[in-house]
C-alpha cells in the first residue's frame, strides 16, 4: 500500500525534478519573486522555507548544508546575511503564493511565488539625501541678469563637433533603404 507517500512529481524523473526545484529555489532567493506554475511553486515552496530555516541558524554546518544544495557562494552569503535575518522573529511562512490565472497557451494555473518580507527600497532614500545635500541655486532678483561663467562656443565649432560624431548605425540603414525604395519606384 502507498499510504502517506505524497510528493510533487512534476512529470519528471527524480534527478530532473530535483534540478527543477533547486533552480526554482535559486531564482526565488535571487529575485525574491518568481512567476511559475502552481505545481512547481508548491514543490519549491517547502524547499525554500527549509533553506531559510537553515539560514536562520547561521552556523558553519548550516552554511555547508546550504552550499551543498545551492552550489553558489554568493547566494549562500546573501541567504545568511540578508534574507534569513529578515525572518529571525517568525517561525515559518517565509514564502507566499499568489494566483494569477490560467496561462494562455496550455491553460496551466500560473502563480507568483515570493518571499513575505522584501528588501526596502534604499535607492529612493539615497536620492533624497543627495538632493538635500546639494546646494540650491539662489534665485535671481527681478531686473538683475545672471552672469555666465563660460562663454558660449562659436557656431563654427559646434558644427565641427557635430560632423565628427559618427552616424547611428540604424539611421544609416533606414536612409539606405529609403533611397533604394525611391530609386526603384521611378
N, C-alpha and C positions, 0 to 999 in steps of 0.2 A: 504494500500500500504506500501511497505517496503523500501521507499527511504532513502538513506543516513544511512543505518544500515550496516556498513562494519566492520567485525571483523574476527579475525583468530580463527576458531573454533577448529581446530586440531583433529577433530573426537572424541571429549571428551565432557563430561558434564561440567557444569560451574566450579564446585569445583575441578575436576581433571585438567581442563585446567588452572585454576588459580595456582594450585600447580605446574604444569609443568613449567609455565612461571616464577614463583618465584624461582624454583630450577635452571632454566637456568640463571636467573639474578644473583643468588648467585655464580654460577660457573664462570660467566664472571668476577664478582668483585674479586673473589679469585684468579683465574689463569690468568686473563686478556685476555684469548683467549680460545675459545672452538670450537670443531668441532661438527656440528649438521646438521639437515636437513634445507632446505631453509625456509619452512613454520614455523618451530619452531624458527628459527633465526629472521625472520621478526616479529613474535609475541613478542619475548623477547627484541628486539632492542629498541622499544619505551619505554618499561618499564624501561630498564637500563638507558636510557637517562633521564627519569624523576627523577630517583633516584640520578643521578649525579647532575642534576639541583638543587634538594633539598640539596645535599651535599655542593654545592657552597654557599648556603645561610648561613650555619654554625650558625644556631640559635637553641635554645633548642626545639622550636616547630618543626623545621625541623628534628632534631635528633629523636624526639618522633615519627614523622610520618614514618621515615625510619625504625626505630626499629619495629614499628607496622607491617611493610611489611616483613623485613628480619628476625626478631626474633633472632638476634645474635649480642651481644655487641661488640665482637672483630671485626666483619665485619663492623659494623656501625662506630666504631672508625677508622678503616682503610679507609673507604669511606671518612670520613670527614677530616682525617689528611694527607692521601697520595694521594688518587685518585682524589678527587674534586679540590684540589689546582693546579693540573696539567692543568686543563681546565679553570682556572679563567679568561683567556684572550679571550676565544671564547664563542659564544652563541649557541652552538649546534654542532651536528656532532661529538659526543664523541665516537661513535662506527662505524665500517665498516664491510661489508660482502664481503668475497672473495669466488668465486665459485671454487669448487674442481673437480666436475664431478659427475657422477652417481654412486650410491652405487651398489656393485656387486650383492648383494642378491635380492633386490627388485627394483632396478633402481631409487631410490629416489635421488633427487639432493642434494648433500652434500656441505656444505659451512663452512667457518671459520668465526665466529663472534668474533671480538676483539676490544679492545679499541684503539683509534687512537694514543694516546700518551702512550708509555710504560715506565717503570722504566729503567733508565740507569744501566748498569752493574757496580756495585760498587766493587764486589769481585776482578775483574781484577786490579783495581786501588790499592786496599789494598795489593795484592800480589806484585805489582811493588814497593810500598813503603817499604814493608818488605825486599825485595831483595836488595834494595838500602841501607837500613839501616844496613843490616848485614855486618860485617867486611869481607873483601875479604882475602883469603889466599895469602900470599906472595909466589911468585913462587921461587922455589929453584934454585940457580945458578948452572950451569953445573959443575959437578965434586964434588959437595957437596951433602951429603946424609942427608935426613931428619931423625930426631930422633923421635922415637915413645915414647909417654909419658907412655903408659901402655903396659907391656909385654904381649905377646900372651899366652893364656891358653894352658897347655899341651894337647896333643891329647887324653889322657885318660879321662880328664874332659869333653872334647867336646863330646865324645861318651856317657858318663853318662848322659849328658843333653839331647842328642837325644833319649836315651832309656826312659827317664822319660816322654817325651811328649806322650800323648795318640794318638792312631791311628785315622785317619779320619774315620768317620762312613761309608761314601760311599766307601772309598777304601777297607775297610774290607768286605763289601758286594760283591764288584767286585771279590776279591780274593776267597771268599767263592763259588760264582757261577762258577768261572773259575775252581776251584778244583772239584766241583761237576760234571761239564761237562766232565772234563778229566777222572774222575774215571768211569763214566757211559759208556764212549765210548770204554774203554778197556775191 
